[in-house]
Amino acid sequence: MLRYPCAFRTENANEYNAAQRIMPIADSTRLGTNVEIRQPGLVNLYGCSVGDGTRIGAFVEIQKNAVVGARCKISSHSFICEGVVIEDEVFIGHGVMFTNDRFPRATSGDGRLQTEADWSVERTFVKRGASIGSNATVISGVTVGAYALIGAGAVVTRDVPDYAVVAGVPARALGDVRVRGVATTTTEAA
Ligand SMILES: CC(C)(COP(=O)(O)OP(=O)(O)OC[C@H]1O[C@@H](n2cnc3c(N)ncnc32)[C@H](O)[C@@H]1OP(=O)(O)O)[C@@H](O)C(=O)NCCC(=O)NCCS
């Protein structure tokens, strides 16, 4: 018996509810229609929402209360944590790491492991049409502007303006996608 199907595409949420018994896609996940997960046994999705037509690669984790919009591409090995809100038509490269705690600690003062009561989630926003290059890290609390382009390997520590190209550690302005002729219109905005 084939334990994991080779590819999976949603027609409606009920299909996922049935299929998740053999897949690490929790009941608490809210998936739109035509969400495409090519290696459904190799993702970890729980308590998040994913918009219509979004594609999710292998070894992607999306945590509870994270939001991914419609028609996004989430490439393999990326981590989208609680507190991250990604709008429609966003490209997330391979191995992109979001964060949600600027000063993380394993334990609290008395030596016990921290629980959710011991720290608070910092939010991060990625606006419509933005792209984040492979292996970039986004420090919590920032907003990546609409159609902005984050270079591969960047560490984003500050807000990125709409249409900006940034790269490096820490990420600094390199240019403007409109000057480079990169597409900045979408089906709804066009
Ligand atoms: C950031 C990016 C868009 C810049 O492209 P570009 O405008 O063609 O930039 P250039 O190649 O002209 O480089 C301009 C300068 O920025 C530097 N640079 C380019 N990309 C960089 C990066 N990711 N990190 C650090 N510096 C970078 C170049 O070394 C060059 O520096 P120099 O002038 O001192 O030589 C591109 O390099 C990039 O990282 N794209 C993302 C790729 C990716 O992750 N795709 C995912 C799907 S596979």
The ligand as an SDF file (V2000), in Angstrom:
LIG
                    3D

 48 50  0  0  0  0  0  0  0  0999 V2000
   20.2690   40.3820   -4.6560 C   0  0  0  0  0  0  0  0  0  0  0  0
   20.2420   40.0760   -6.1490 C   0  0  0  0  0  0  0  0  0  0  0  0
   18.8150   40.2110   -6.6880 C   0  0  0  0  0  0  0  0  0  0  0  0
   21.1630   41.1000   -6.8100 C   0  0  0  0  0  0  0  0  0  0  0  0
   21.2260   40.8390   -8.1680 O   0  0  0  0  0  0  0  0  0  0  0  0
   21.8860   41.9510   -9.1440 P   0  0  0  0  0  0  0  0  0  0  0  0
   21.0890   43.2110   -9.0270 O   0  0  0  0  0  0  0  0  0  0  0  0
   22.0270   41.3420  -10.4830 O   0  0  0  0  0  0  0  0  0  0  0  0
   23.2560   42.2510   -8.4170 O   0  0  0  0  0  0  0  0  0  0  0  0
   24.7060   42.2280   -9.0230 P   0  0  0  0  0  0  0  0  0  0  0  0
   25.1020   40.8430   -9.4090 O   0  0  0  0  0  0  0  0  0  0  0  0
   24.8000   43.3110  -10.0780 O   0  0  0  0  0  0  0  0  0  0  0  0
   25.5930   42.6210   -7.7720 O   0  0  0  0  0  0  0  0  0  0  0  0
   25.6560   43.9440   -7.2580 C   0  0  0  0  0  0  0  0  0  0  0  0
   26.5330   43.9020   -6.0200 C   0  0  0  0  0  0  0  0  0  0  0  0
   25.8280   43.2460   -4.9780 O   0  0  0  0  0  0  0  0  0  0  0  0
   26.5180   42.0770   -4.5380 C   0  0  0  0  0  0  0  0  0  0  0  0
   25.5360   41.0280   -4.3020 N   0  0  0  0  0  0  0  0  0  0  0  0
   24.6630   40.4980   -5.1900 C   0  0  0  0  0  0  0  0  0  0  0  0
   23.8950   39.5920   -4.6050 N   0  0  0  0  0  0  0  0  0  0  0  0
   24.2850   39.5380   -3.3130 C   0  0  0  0  0  0  0  0  0  0  0  0
   23.8790   38.7680   -2.2090 C   0  0  0  0  0  0  0  0  0  0  0  0
   22.8560   37.8750   -2.3090 N   0  0  0  0  0  0  0  0  0  0  0  0
   24.4760   38.9710   -1.0350 N   0  0  0  0  0  0  0  0  0  0  0  0
   25.4810   39.8630   -0.9130 C   0  0  0  0  0  0  0  0  0  0  0  0
   25.9200   40.6310   -1.9240 N   0  0  0  0  0  0  0  0  0  0  0  0
   25.3270   40.4490   -3.1200 C   0  0  0  0  0  0  0  0  0  0  0  0
   27.4710   41.7370   -5.6810 C   0  0  0  0  0  0  0  0  0  0  0  0
   28.5910   41.0220   -5.2250 O   0  0  0  0  0  0  0  0  0  0  0  0
   27.8180   43.1020   -6.2100 C   0  0  0  0  0  0  0  0  0  0  0  0
   28.7650   43.6800   -5.3550 O   0  0  0  0  0  0  0  0  0  0  0  0
   30.0200   44.5130   -5.9740 P   0  0  0  0  0  0  0  0  0  0  0  0
   29.3910   45.6750   -6.7150 O   0  0  0  0  0  0  0  0  0  0  0  0
   30.8020   44.9090   -4.7700 O   0  0  0  0  0  0  0  0  0  0  0  0
   30.7100   43.5720   -6.8820 O   0  0  0  0  0  0  0  0  0  0  0  0
   20.7190   38.6170   -6.4460 C   0  0  0  0  0  0  0  0  0  0  0  0
   22.1480   38.5340   -6.3710 O   0  0  0  0  0  0  0  0  0  0  0  0
   20.1320   37.5960   -5.5030 C   0  0  0  0  0  0  0  0  0  0  0  0
   20.6670   37.2700   -4.4280 O   0  0  0  0  0  0  0  0  0  0  0  0
   18.9460   37.0620   -5.9270 N   0  0  0  0  0  0  0  0  0  0  0  0
   18.2290   36.0250   -5.1780 C   0  0  0  0  0  0  0  0  0  0  0  0
   18.5560   34.6500   -5.7710 C   0  0  0  0  0  0  0  0  0  0  0  0
   17.7680   33.5650   -5.0650 C   0  0  0  0  0  0  0  0  0  0  0  0
   17.9390   33.3210   -3.8850 O   0  0  0  0  0  0  0  0  0  0  0  0
   16.8550   32.9120   -5.7840 N   0  0  0  0  0  0  0  0  0  0  0  0
   16.0060   31.9050   -5.1670 C   0  0  0  0  0  0  0  0  0  0  0  0
   15.4510   30.9610   -6.2060 C   0  0  0  0  0  0  0  0  0  0  0  0
   16.6570   29.7760   -6.7200 S   0  0  0  0  0  0  0  0  0  0  0  0
  1  2  1  0
  2  3  1  0
  2  4  1  0
  2 36  1  0
  4  5  1  0
  5  6  1  0
  6  7  2  0
  6  8  1  0
  6  9  1  0
  9 10  1  0
 10 11  2  0
 10 12  1  0
 10 13  1  0
 13 14  1  0
 14 15  1  0
 15 16  1  0
 15 30  1  0
 16 17  1  0
 17 18  1  0
 17 28  1  0
 18 19  1  0
 18 27  1  0
 19 20  2  0
 20 21  1  0
 21 22  1  0
 21 27  2  0
 22 23  1  0
 22 24  2  0
 24 25  1  0
 25 26  2  0
 26 27  1  0
 28 29  1  0
 28 30  1  0
 30 31  1  0
 31 32  1  0
 32 33  2  0
 32 34  1  0
 32 35  1  0
 36 37  1  0
 36 38  1  0
 38 39  2  0
 38 40  1  0
 40 41  1  0
 41 42  1  0
 42 43  1  0
 43 44  2  0
 43 45  1  0
 45 46  1  0
 46 47  1  0
 47 48  1  0
M  END
$$$$
